[in-house]
Amino acid sequence: VEDFNKLIHQDGVSAILGPASSSAGEEAFPIAQQNGVVALSPTSGASGLSAIGDFIFRASLTADVIIPNSVKVTHAKLGYQRVATIVDSVELVARSSDKVWREALAESGVEIMTREIFQSGDSDFSLLLARIMALNPDAIFISALPTDMPNILIQARELGIPYSIPFIVAQVSIDEVLTAGAAAEGLITSASWISTAGTPGNQAFVQNYSAKYGVEPSIYAAQSYASVYILAEAIANAQSTDSTAIRDAMATLSDFDTVLGKFSFNDIGDTVYDPVMLIVENGEFQAFE
């Protein structure tokens, strides 16, 4: 909020790239909207935030897009009937994802045996994982910040939850997979991007990023990279730095080539492109087929 107020009232900007998280967006987006400044968040995924106003846009696929597709694909392939869910009760994106998971699972006729709750920053998940293990679910769904994912996975496998019970999450990056190590094996996730994609400019982006930083880019890096080009394209199309002109150009952006694929916004400023389903095999993302 402080940064948005400074950029708008002191620096006089007409567009802001950010914020990154849904919780920050919930607080900062109204400020951008009230002052008629375009805000493009590369990575916030909670449902409904773009509906705050017509100056708000997001480059990340939202929970209400990713999760129903994830349930449809995984349920058809895995046939799970009895599942458990784990949710961070504090973070907006986790609560939003959990709500959509429960709705999508119910629509597929899947029984949620237990819904276990924790708070951001918790480090010991052994009790809730033990309760889940005692129920022997067919799958476990996690709604949490990326920073909490590795600990949950590691402690679950250390406790003895077998790899035959898959963990399924809305979105996770290679960073969390590497942190979790062997515990991430078999993790299933939806994604808006994969490093091996043949989308325009993607392989050059991956190679250049890897050469500079020594690791492959994460999904969050790819979304942020694409967002810079999306905003630049809108400014070029507007032929102006006026915020209303940029907003109008953003709203009409259609099938713009990015590393994420052909990119458009829907009528409330959320992104439109196709998600992919991935599974971790031998420490790397592979297509879930």
N, C-alpha and C positions, 0 to 999 in steps of 0.2 A: 504494500500500500504506500509506504513512504517513497519507494523508488518511482512508482507510477505518478504520485503527486509531484515529485521533483521533475520528472521528465515532461509532464504536461504543463505545470504552472511556472517552472523556472526555465526549462530548456525549450519549451514551446514546440515539442515534436508533434507531428501529425500521425505517426504510426509507431507502434511498439511491438517488438518481437518478444513475446512472453505473456504471462509467466509460464514456468515449466509445470508446476503441479496444479491439480484440481483445487486443492484447498486454497492455494494462493489466488487462483483464478476466481474463486467464489467471492473473495474479498476485493480483488483488484479490478475485475471486469466492470462492475458498476461504475467505478470512477472513470474508466475510459469511455463508457457509454454516456455518462452524464456530461462529459466534456467534449463529446463528438470526436474522439480519437480512436483510430483503428487499433485493435489489439489482436495479434495472431499468436496463439499459443501452439508451439510445436508438439507438445507432449501430454497435455492434460486430457484425460479420457473419461471423466465422470459424465453421466448422462445429463442433458438439459442445460449445461452452462452457456452454450452459444445462444440460447433463447433469451438470455438477459437483454440482448439488444442487437440492432443491425450493424453495429460497429465491431462486433465480436466474432472472431473466426478461429477455427482450430484445425490443425493438420493431422492430428492423431485420430484414428478410428475410435469411436466411443463405445462404451460398454454395451449399449443397447443395439449395436451393430455386431460387435465381435462375439458376444456371449451366446446369443441365440444360434448363430451359425456354428459355434464351437460345440454346443450341446447336440445340435442336429447331426453333425459329422461324427463326433465321438460316440454318441449313443448308438448310431447305426452300425458302427464298426465294433464297438466293445460290448454292447448289449447290457450295460450296467442297469440294475434295477433298484439297488439300495446303496445310498451314498452318504458321506459326511461332508460338512462344510466347515471351514475355518475362516473367521472374519475379524479384521481389525475394526473395533467399534469406534475408533476416533477419526481415522482418515476418511475424507469425503469420497475419494475414488474407490476405496475398499468397500465402504457402505453401499455406494451406488452399484458396484459390481455384484456384491452379495445379493442385493435385491433382484437384479436381473437374472443371476444364476438360479435363485429359488423359483422365480416365475417360469423360466425356461425349462427347468427340470420338472416342475409341476405339469407344464403343458405336455411334456413327453411321458407323463405317467410314472416318473421316477420318485421313489420314496426317499426323503431326507431323514435319516435315522437320528442325527444329532447336528446341532449348529453350535460350534464351539467359538467362544469369543475371547479375544485378547486385546491389549492396547499397544499402540506404537511404542517401541522402545523396550517392550518385554523381552527378556533373554532366555527364559526357561519355559519351554513349551511341553515339558514332559508329562504333566498331569492331563492336559487336554488331549495329547496324543495317545496316552494310555487309555483314556476313555474311548477314544475312537478305535484303537486297536482291539479292544474287548468286544466291540460290535461287529468286527470283521466286515467292513463295507466293501462294495465292489470298486469304488473309486473315492477319491478325496479331492474336494474343490477348495482352493485357497483364494481369498480376497485380501490382499495385503500389499504394503509398499514393497518395492523390489529389495530394499535393504533388509527386510525381515524374511524374505523367501529362503535364502540359504540356510539360516539357522533352523527353520521349520523342517526343511528337507533332511538336513544332517541329523537332527535329533530324532526324526521319525525313523530313519534307517538304523540308527544306533539302538533305538528302542526295540527294533525287531519287526516293524511294519514291512512286510515283504514287497519286493519289487513287482510282484504280480498284482498289487493294488496300486494303480497309477495315480499320480497327482496331476491335476488339471488346473491351469491358471489362465486368466484372461490374456495377460501379456507379460513377458519376461525377456530380459536381454541376455546376451552371451556373457556379460559380466557376472550376473548372478549364477549362471551355469558353471562358470569357471570357479567361482567362490565355493559353491556347493560341492564341486568335484564329483566323485562317484555317486554321491547321494542324489544328484540331479538326473541320473540315468533313467530313461523312460518318462521323464516329465513331458507333458503335452501342453502346448500353448497355441493360442492364436497369435498372428503377427500381421503387421501391415507391411513388413519388409523382410527380406532375407538376403544375405550378402552375395549369394550365388545368382540372384535374379538377373535376367537379361534386360532389365529396364534401361532406358536411355541414360548413358553416363554412369551407370552404377558400378561397372567394373573399374573404371578409371577412378571413381570416388573411393572404392574399397582399397585399391592399390596405393593411391596417394596417401590415404589416411594411415594405412598399415605401415607404409614406409616412414611416415613422420612419427607415429606414436608407438610402433612396435607391436601393435595388436590390431585385430580387425575392429571396425566400428560397430558400436551397438545399435540397436534399433532406435534409441533415443538420439544418437548422433546422426543417423540417417534422416530422421524426421526433422531435426534442427537444420541440417544441411538443405533439405528440400524446401523448408520454410523460407530460408533466405531467398531462394530463387523464386518462390511463389510471390513473396512480397515485392521483390524487384520487378517481376513481370507485371504485377498489378500497377505499380507506380509508372512503369513504361507505357502500359496501355492507357493509363489515365492522362498521360502527358502533363502531369501536374503533381505537386506535392501537397495539394489541398486534401484534407482528410476525407471530405465527402466524396471527392472524385476518386480517391483511392478505394474507399468503401464500395463505391458503385462498380469499380473495375474488379475488385475482389469477388463481389457477388456474381458477376457474369463470367468469371474465369471458367473455362470448360475444356476438358481433355488436354490439359497442359502437361507436357512430358516432364516427368521428374524421376528421380531414382526410386520413388515409391510406386511408379506407374503413371498412367494417365490420371490427372488430378482435376477434380471439380469440387465446388461447394454446393450443398443443398440449400433449401430456402431459409434455413435458420443459421447458416454459417458453419455447419459441420461438414467434414470431408466426405467425399464419395470416391472410393476405390475398393478393390476387392481384397479381403483378408486372405491369408494363407494359414494352413494348419501345419504345425511343426511338432516333431518329437525329438528328444535328446537321445542320440545313439553314439556311443563311444566318445562322449564329451562334446559332440557337435550337433547342431540343428540339422535335421533331415526332414524331408516332406513326410507328413503323416498321411499315409495312403492305405 
